[in-house]
């Protein structure tokens, strides 16, 4: 027997909310309305949720059996408190947020007025386009809920095509920090490498880096620190010194006139690699000495 179909209201038709709503709509749920403020969100709703009315929050709350709260982390608590204060939420309504940082405590005001709070976080980067729908298939999704409602959260994840992973309330901050550290800081690292290659005339830095980075990512996901290679892992202090000299020159000759940050990133990550390297202590000490040097910054 099929699970009951829900009337779902979307508060926050951003990259995440609009995509998840489209996926749930494809499973037979009705999208009762979407709240979209920016032009980009309105365009996204028109593309991914055609025919769904754009409504105010009170109207969405009144007509929905489930609220999909897809707003930035810092807005989630005030939003939940604001909805609860309106007195519009009927008892038994599902309130589902998509924040990786928060569990269900942030939805306590809604729980107090009879809502069932659920936290569902897909561990993927969203573009806010139809391309995301296929990426949901097999995507790990962290769920946090009271024991009574864990099956409901799990069922929603399965309908989205994901793989549910139960996460304790207190583990959410470290969970979210680990994902943000991996995904966001990887983007910074790759962007710095692209800029450096472009500076020496590589026409398509992304294409040039792709084989190396794809292999490195695959190996690191499989083997962790055992996938590390390069001068630090070999104990090549001379190579590290040459790298630092080249990067300092890159950072101090930035075309924008603002000192770059690639050297600082290299130093920090190389030190982290050094802590994982199995090399003679004499080599470790030489490399650490190079990496911990802190030459005065020209913009200080």
Secondary structure, DSSP 8 states (H G I E B T S, - for coil): ------EEEEE--SHHHHHHHHHHHHTT-EEEEEE--SHHHHHHHHHHSTT--B--HHHHHHH-SEEEE---HHHHHHHHHHHHHHT---TT-EEEE--SS--SGGGHHHHHTT-EEEEEEESS---SSTHHHHHTTT-EEEEEE-HHHHHHHHHHHHHHT-EEEE--GGGHHHHHHHHHHHHHHHHHHHHHHHHHHHHTT-S-HHHHHHHHHHHHHHHHHHHGGGG--SHHHHT-HHHHHHHHHHHHHHHHT-TTSS--SHHHHHHHHHHHHHHH----HHHHHHHHHHHH-----TT-
